[in-house]
């Protein structure tokens, strides 16, 4: 029918009902209820307008409910309850027309925006699976009480935005069946179940989620393309990765993944896996755990292949068990601490760049945790590296660096290098712009496979419980003194050169090649333990210092 259909009463109870008009007016001066006994209700044609105080309730008890747009006058409420039936609605509200919007159905199809007013209780509650028929914005930002809650799943190849004055909750998977085009949520505390599946992204374009108080990740999979999660400046600990006590994964397809401002806090059992498949990963405020959670972060095989990470495990004692990071480039800007249980290892694969002084501590467990750098180490400033896997007779943890240290001309050499562990192995060159101090325990060995260079007056001190091996051709070029003062023996196959500084080896030295010990033209003394030559030819020991002393 054409024209306006006006409902002047307050109660309309029928069986199946279809109302057709170019416009509808609810004008009874009080709340109106349209109900059926399990049958469908349809408002076809034009928008429904609610007069002053004429809030609308549609109750179908299982029948489908269909309406076009619903407009208010002065903070009216809209309640649609289809029970096991479906709900399909157009836009609801504009400006300060609507106060509370609540809809229940097996599916709720949104074909327009929902806007609530500036008075208290301006909430939107959608109980049932939500499907987007068009791009949708839900806006409750006019009042701080404007909570938005979706109880179940959210699907539809459209753009979805929520601008809430209060909290936001999504109780089901987002984009698990039909991915969204984009997802943009702004609220105080935001709670999310999963996004997408382990194999398919739930959002095809950008995901931007801003929770000014907290973001609670209650599900187990968050698979997006480019995604940014943000919390309020100055409130760390706001990314609560809970997972219901199960491991949680964040995945992208060679797209950036950013946790801005806040710290990630892992709930009990919520081991964290991040795989951006080459997209840049940024977690500058770091990660902490609750009860020995594991952290695995990967960005390889794609375009950027970079991970930037702040502190890990430094706030809650025994919060993080193991840490594994793999990327083309790993930027560290905070310390790493693991717990007191077995397997508390740290492994970094790729080119490590220190963006601050870094301390890695894995000494809380009985054996200590291994620390492995599978790649080079450099610094973006004058920053030192300290690694402590523990001391004492029970320690078996090792430190190994497979790539060169301080060799990338685009960065700087570390300002210092301090290691306390069992075994230490450097497979490539070591270049440090300051002192190197290595302590091993429980018979731990030290292996220098290539040249070691210091600058800035940098000394080299090795307190080796087990054997110290300097490989043939591995020269020590030092701008400070060299001191070997451990109980372990020494196998020496490379030259030692200092700048007017002393060389001291406390224990038995076995020469494995022709070499020179030269301390320059100053007061660099040379002190050697018992020396044995094992290689064919002549082993020549001398000091170019005028006042050098050689003790054998």
Secondary structure, DSSP 8 states (H G I E B T S, - for coil): --SEEEE-SSEEEESSEEEEESEEEE-SSS-EEEEESS--EEEEES-EEE-TT--EEEE-TTS-EE---EE-SSSEEEEEE-TTS-EEE--B--TTSEEEEEEEEEEEEE-S-EE--SSTT--EEEEEEEEESS-EEEEETTSTT--EEE-S-EE-SSEEEEEESS-EEE-S-BSSSS-BSEEEEEEEEEEE--BS-SSS-SBSS-EEEEEEEEEEE-SSEEE-SSEEEEE-TT--S-EEE-GGGS-EEEE-SS--EEEESS-EEE-TT--EEEE-TTS-EEETT-EE-SSSEEEEEEE-SSSS-EEEE--BS-SSTT-EEEEEEEEEEEEE-S-EE--SSTT--EEEEEEEEESS-EEEE--SSSS---EEEES-EEESSS--EEEE---STT---EEEE-S-BS--TTSB--S-EEEEESEEEE-S-EEESS-EEEEE-TT--EEE-S-EEE-TT--EEEE-SS-EEE-TT--EE-SS-EEE-SSS-EEE-S-EE-SS--EEE-S-EEE-S---EE-TTSS--EE---EEE-SSS-------STT--EE-
